[in-house]
């Protein structure tokens, strides 16, 4: 695999070009065989790379026709999202688009950093190429979403991530066995030491095997080229799918003659049958310091979370707390056991002061208003139960999605599972604060 540019600015890159090509007009390239033989291997960076691959694969899957249909006709029209967040399709799609672009930016930041360790000079400049993509400087003719090659690349990335995950588990297993061995040795359990030695030896052989087949033993050039190609495919897909609803996206056409072009070609001479090349970047020296890392800084690009309007749960910083309250109330509601006073007190203390006051007022109102009505009427409790079930049907899914969104982005708990993730628009983050608190008071 290679990331191949067609001639850079001659005036500023003559010496650079002369080292890699005999013709100034021909494309600069490093073939898969030559670059891979010199390129260092990922080794310990395999685990971070695997997480990046998983993020890209999850993004790719979330942009399939079926997933986009589910987003528009399922998630966005779910009662909880419509009631608490918005029923404006354009607004919700813009939130989904922005979150996907931010996730892609974070993946591209890792690809750019890994690219600095590549032998291929153009992989070193992936940050520039990604910046150009986001400006619409891209030829989408050969970046189709569901081509056979792209599907195979996605499958290959999943296999790499899976084998790297197994490698990590194997390394942890060896460490645990060695710790157990030392404990047994201190206790002078001689018979057990032989068992641990054999088991550790066997597991170390497994580690060697999984290092060989996982990302650990793959070169920077090969893996960065793979991920760079998928980044481009995903970006084009996002623009294609969301462009009718999000005006700020660059218009991706089949061919734009006025821009530099990003090529994704089939090359039968390449061992892998693929080359990837970026056309000339004019006046690169003037702009390289300005645009380097401009669009691939993950901290800078995490803007969606901070963009929640003032009247939302997210802006108040209460999304996670309210989600926990709702889920706890749901668990007690459907439990066959009576809620204890301690549990009731604990749940009450989770509420902010204004919600405590609202709840006290609501309870006093119900006690006073319904005191006579409740006497001798066994059906009142059943009526309340039915009303609460109706509220939980649309409120609880949003709370569960809020916790899942948080868990998926917790790096310590994140597993290498490349399935589509929960979007922020499905959570309480963009929920109307007043409506959400009113619903919580009702269920409590």
C-alpha positions, -999 to 999 in steps of 0.1 A, spaced: 0 0 0 12 35 -6 -1 70 -2 11 87 -34 11 124 -43 14 138 -78 43 163 -78 45 188 -50 55 225 -56 88 223 -75 103 254 -62 101 243 -26 106 206 -30 132 200 -57 157 183 -35 129 164 -18 115 152 -51 148 142 -65 154 118 -37 122 99 -45 117 101 -83 135 108 -115 108 128 -131 94 160 -116 61 155 -133 56 119 -123 39 109 -90 59 104 -59 54 69 -45 67 43 -23 56 9 -32 42 -15 -7 72 -38 -9 99 -12 -6 83 9 21 71 -20 42 106 -35 42 121 -4 58 92 9 78 92 1 115 65 -20 131 38 -7 154 46 -29 184 33 -13 216 13 13 195 -7 -16 182 -33 -12 209 -40 24 203 -41 17 166 -66 -11 171 -89 14 190 -86 38 161 -94 11 136 -125 1 157 -136 37 157 -133 39 119 -151 6 113 -179 16 137 -182 49 117 -183 30 84 -210 7 96 -231 35 110 -232 51 76 -247 21 58 -280 25 41 -298 4 67 -282 24 96 -291 57 81 -327 46 75 -328 34 111 -315 68 122 -341 88 103 -371 66 107 -364 49 141 -341 68 164 -351 104 154 -388 95 156 -387 77 189 -411 92 214 -383 101 239 -362 120 213 -393 138 199 -407 147 233 -375 158 250 -351 168 223 -367 179 190 -389 168 162 -370 189 137 -353 164 113 -328 188 99 -317 199 134 -313 163 145 -294 152 114 -271 182 118 -263 169 153 -256 134 140 -234 147 112 -214 169 135 -208 141 160 -197 117 132 -173 144 118 -158 149 153 -153 111 157 -136 111 123 -114 140 133 -103 121 164 -94 91 143 -77 112 117 -56 128 145 -43 94 154 -37 84 118 -17 117 114 4 110 144 11 75 133 19 88 99 49 108 113 66 75 119 61 62 83 89 60 57 65 72 30 69 110 29 32 115 19 20 95 48 39 120 69 17 147 55 -17 130 61 -28 160 83 -25 182 52 -44 158 30 -72 156 56 -74 194 59 -78 195 21 -105 169 23 -125 190 47 -122 220 24 -138 199 -4 -105 193 -22 -112 157 -31 -121 136 -61 -149 112 -50 -150 92 -82 -131 63 -68 -141 66 -32 -174 46 -34 -187 34 -1 -195 -2 -8 -169 -13 -33 -155 -48 -30 -121 -34 -21 -134 -11 7 -155 -40 22 -124 -62 22 -104 -35 38 -130 -31 66 -130 -68 71 -92 -68 73 -92 -40 99 -117 -59 120 -95 -89 119 -65 -69 129 -84 -53 158 -97 -87 170 -63 -103 169 -48 -73 187 -75 -76 214 -66 -113 219 -29 -103 221 -37 -79 249 -57 -105 268 -28 -130 263 -3 -105 277 -26 -98 307 -29 -135 312 9 -140 313 12 -112 338 -14 -127 361 2 -161 359 36 -147 368 21 -128 398 4 -161 410 37 -179 405 56 -154 427 29 -157 454 32 -195 454 70 -193 455 68 -172 486 47 -199 502 72 -226 492 46 -245 471 71 -263 450 46 -286 433 26 -257 420 57 -239 406 62 -265 379 26 -261 369 29 -223 366 62 -226 347 45 -248 321 14 -226 319 35 -195 315 56 -211 288 25 -221 269 9 -186 271 41 -169 261 40 -190 229 5 -178 223 17 -142 228 44 -148 202 18 -161 178 -7 -133 183 21 -107 180 29 -122 146 -7 -120 132 -18 -89 150 -11 -52 145 20 -56 167 40 -70 138 26 -47 110 45 -17 96 34 19 101 33 24 63 10 -4 56 -15 2 85 -15 40 81 -22 37 44 -51 14 52 -67 37 77 -60 68 56 -80 53 27 -109 45 50 -109 80 65 -113 94 30 -141 69 22 -160 78 54 -156 115 49 -170 113 14 -199 92 26 -207 117 54 -208 145 29 -229 125 4 -255 113 30 -259 145 50 -252 172 24 -290 176 16 -296 185 53 -264 202 64 -255 232 43 -220 237 59 -206 205 44 -184 207 13 -202 197 -19 -187 164 -30 -191 159 -67 -180 131 -91 -152 153 -103 -140 188 -95 -115 201 -120 -107 232 -100 -93 214 -70 -65 192 -61 -77 156 -62 -74 127 -40 -71 95 -60 -79 60 -48 -68 38 -77 -63 2 -85 -28 -7 -95 -22 -42 -107 15 -38 -102 12 -31 -65 13 -62 -43 -20 -53 -27 -35 -38 -59 -40 -4 -44 -24 30 -44 -35 62 -28 -22 96 -40 -27 132 -34 -23 157 -63 -1 188 -61 -5 210 -31 2 245 -44 23 270 -24 26 244 3 54 262 22 32 292 28 4 273 44 20 242 60 25 258 94 -10 273 94 -29 241 85 -8 215 102 -30 199 128 -57 225 121 -85 200 117 -71 169 134 -68 182 170 -92 160 190 -95 184 219 -103 213 197 -128 194 177 -149 182 206 -173 211 202 -207 193 200 -208 185 237 -202 222 245 -228 234 220 -260 223 240 -284 253 243 -288 269 278 -322 254 283 -310 218 279 -300 191 305 -265 189 290 -259 226 294 -268 223 331 -244 194 334 -272 170 347 -275 145 319 -256 116 337 -272 123 370 -307 125 357 -301 93 336 -291 75 368 -322 88 387 -345 76 359 -329 42 356 -330 37 394 -366 47 395 -374 23 366 -357 -5 385 -377 1 416 -409 5 397 -407 -29 380 -393 -46 411 -415 -70 431 -399 -57 463 -410 -26 482 -385 3 479 -368 9 512 -366 42 530 -328 43 526 -331 38 488 -358 64 486 -336 88 506 -306 81 484 -326 88 452 -339 120 467 -304 132 476 -293 127 440 -317 155 429 -306 191 427 -322 216 451 -348 230 426 -360 195 417 -363 186 454 -385 216 459 -406 207 428 -410 171 441 -421 182 476 -447 206 461 -460 179 438 -463 153 466 -481 178 488 -505 186 460 -512 150 453 -517 141 490 -542 170 495 -560 167 462 -564 129 461 -569 121 498 -606 117 495 -605 102 460 -581 75 471 -604 63 500 -622 31 490 -609 32 454 -585 3 447 -583 13 410 -564 45 418 -531 26 422 -536 7 390 -543 40 372 -511 55 385 -492 24 374 -505 25 339 -496 62 337 -461 56 349 -455 27 325 -465 50 297 -439 76 308 -412 50 313 -417 37 278 -404 69 262 -382 83 291 -362 52 301 -347 45 266 -332 80 265 -317 75 300 -302 42 290 -287 56 259 -272 84 280 -253 59 301 -243 39 271 -230 69 253 -209 77 283 -196 42 287 -187 39 250 -165 69 253 -148 59 285 -114 46 273 -109 24 303 -141 5 297 -141 6 259 -138 -28 243 -128 -34 207 -163 -39 194 -168 -22 160 -206 -18 161 -224 15 155 -224 36 186 -251 56 204 -253 92 191 -255 122 214 -289 132 200 -304 100 215 -294 110 250 -305 135 276 -278 159 266 -299 180 242 -332 173 261 -353 203 272 -345 208 309 -380 219 320 -397 190 302 -372 164 315 -375 176 351 -413 176 349 -411 139 337 -387 130 365 -410 146 391 -439 126 378 -422 93 380 -408 100 415 
